[in-house]
Amino acid sequence: MPHPNGVVIHPECTIGPNCLIFQQVTLGNRGSEGQEGVPTIGGHVDIGAGAKILGAVTIGDHAIIGANSVVLVDVPTGATAIGVPARIIFPDGVGV
C-alpha cells in the first residue's frame, strides 16, 4: 500500500500475495439482503486509487482494477475492470 490513506478492507476479505492497493480503495460487502459476502482478491492484483470492490466477487490473479471503478462482478485472471459499474476488458482487447 504505497498510499494507505482511506483504505477500507472488510475483515473477512481475502487478499492474495503481492497485491498493489492504492489510496481510497474499499473492499467490502454490498450491505443489502441477498448481497452478502466479501471480495476474494487473487495474487498480483493492482487496484487503482478510489476503486470499490463490493460483494462476493472474485478477482483473478494478475487482474487490474482501474482507478475509481466500481466492481460488482467477477474479474477473470489477467483481465482489466474499468468504469462505473466496471466492465471487463480481456488481454486480447475484447470487452464485455
N, C-alpha and C positions, 0 to 999 in steps of 0.2 A: 504494500500500500504506500505508494510514493507521496500521496496527499490524503491522509486518513480522515480529514475533517468531514463530519456529517455522514459518515458511512454507517448504515443500519443493517445489521445481519441478524435474522431470526435465530434464536439459539438452537433450533433443530435443523437448520440448513447444513448441508454437506458441501464442502469445497475441496476439490482435488488439489494436487501439488502444483506449484509454480504458476499460480494464477496472478494476474495483474489487475488490481481493483483500484480505480481512481476515486476522487472525492465525490461526495453526494450520492453514492450508489446505495440502493435499497434492495435487499434480498429478503422477501417476506411472503406472508400469506395474503390472500385476497380479501380476507375478512368478511366474506359472505357465506351464508349457509349453503352447503353443497360445493363450496370452493375452497375447502380446507386443504392443507398441505403446503409444503415449502419447497423451494428450488433445490435441485441437486446439480452442482456445478462440477463438470469434469476437470481434468488436468490441463494445464497450459492454456487456460481461457483468459482472454483480455476483455475487461468490462470497462467501457468508456465512462467518463465523468457524467454524473446525473442519471445514469441508466437505472431503470426499475425492472426487476425480475420478480414476478409475483405468481404465487400459486404453486401447485405440484407439477412444475415443469422440469425437464432435464435438459441441461446444456451440455452438448457433447464435447469431447476433448478437442483442443485446438480451435474452438469456436471464437468468434469475435462479436462482441455486443457493442454497437455504436453508441456514441455519446447521446444522452437524453432519450434513448429508446425505451419503450415500454414493452417488455417481453411477457406474453401471456400464453405462448405455445412452446413446444419443444423445439430446440435448435439442434440439428444433426451435427455430427462430428465434422469439423472443418468448415462449417458454414458460417455466414455472417448474418446478424439480425440488425436491421436498421428501421427507424421510424416509430410513429405512434399511431396505432399499435404496430409493433415490429413486423416486418415482412422478412422472409428468409431469402438470402442470396447464396446460391451454391458456388463452389470453387470454379465451376465452368462458366460462371456469369449468368446462369439462368435463375430467375427469381420465382418465388411462389407468392 
